Amino acid sequence: MEYRYRPQGVCSREIILEIDENDIVRDLKVINGCDGNLKGIAQLVKGMKVQDIITKLSGIKCNMKNTSCPDQISKALIEFKNKNNVKYKR
């Protein structure tokens, strides 16, 4: 299932996730932001469970901001879980 999220408070403009029926992230694309870092994060999270990614990325800050692109990825995954709680509840 593809899920799109509009991050707030960061340079990136859109997060596109591909998540399978087992809550595994199959693909992650982040539009804008720090290209190399976000491509690296995308490679690292592929094959990981949604909850594990949330645990690892939640609360990371970028400079003086209260959030970061990794934190926004975790927020996207939390929103995904909340909107799909029946099908994806574990």
N, C-alpha and C positions, 0 to 999 in steps of 0.2 A: 504494500500500500504506500502510495506517495503522500507525503505530508509537507505542506509549505507553511513557513512561519516568517513573520516580519519582525526582526529583532529591533530592540529599542536601546538607545544610548550608546551605540557602537558604530563603527564605520561600515560594517556589512549591512546589506539591504534586504537580503532574503536568505533563508536557510531551507534547503530542500532535502528531505530525508526519504529514504526508501526502507521500510520496515516490514519484515515478514510476519507471518501468523504466529511465530514463536517468540516475538518481541526481540528479534535480532536485527540490528541495523545492517542493511546490505549495501547502502550507498549514502553518502553525505556530500552535498555541494553547498558552498557558501558563496554568495554573490557579493563582490567587493570585499573590503577588508584586507588584511595582510595575506596576500596570495600564497606565498610559500608556507607560512605557518599553518594556514587553514587547510591547505592541501595535505600537509603532514598529519594534522589532527584527523582529517577525513580518512586517511589510510589507517591510522591507529584504531579508530572506532569501528571500522568495518569488521563484522563478525562478532561484535560485542552485544551483550544483552542491554536493553534500554536502561534498566535500573542501575547497572554497573556504570554506564556512561554518566548518568545523572549524579551518582555518588562521587565520581572522580572529578567532574567538571563544575559542579555547582559551587557558587561562591567565589570563583576566581575573579579577581579584579584586574583592570588594565589601567596602569598609571593611577591617576587621581579619580577615575570613574568608579562608580559603585558596581559596575558590571564589566563584562568582557565578551568577546565572541564565544569562547568556550562556555562561559556562564549562560549566554543566550542559547547555545545549543542545548544545554541542560533544561532551560526554561521551555524550549520548543518540545523536548521530549516529555516533560511534565504535562504540558498542554495536550500533547498527543494522547498520553495515557488517560488523562481526565476526559477527553472527548470520546475515547474509544474504550471505556472501562468495561463494557459488557463483553465485547469480542476479545479484548486483550488482557482481561483481568487474570492475574496469577496468584 
